[in-house]
Amino acid sequence: MRLRVLFFGVLRDRFSAEERLEQFPGRTVADLLGYYRAVAPELGTLWGTLAVAVNQQYAAGNVELKQDDEVALLPPVSGGAPCVRNHAG
């Protein structure tokens, strides 16, 4: 099955922005995560914390993938600047 996989956050550092899998043998989102877990085991527990979107809709591990689906792998986001208030006078 042919898939387009988009990587975000730290995954983009390990892979690239996008990858095309021409003959992915799996059937589900969980199969795809297992594939990438085997490719990049150094990312350890990150694989269990990802949000996944299939064709721009959040998807659980049991979602069946279809030919030409777009799958986005989204790691958790943290941080941000604290609220700073400017007090005059």
Stockholm file with secondary structure:
# STOCKHOLM 1.0

chainA/1-89         MRLRVLFFGVLRDRFSAEERLEQFPGRTVADLLGYYRAVAPELGTLWGTLAVAVNQQYAAGNVELKQDDEVALLPPVSGGAPCVRNHAG
#=GR chainA/1-89 SS CCEEEEECTHHHHHSCSEEEESSCCCCBHHHHHHHHHHHCGGGGGGGGGCEEEETTEECCTTCBCCTTEEEEEECCCCCCCCCCCCCCC
#=GC SS_cons        CCEEEEECTHHHHHSCSEEEESSCCCCBHHHHHHHHHHHCGGGGGGGGGCEEEETTEECCTTCBCCTTEEEEEECCCCCCCCCCCCCCC
//
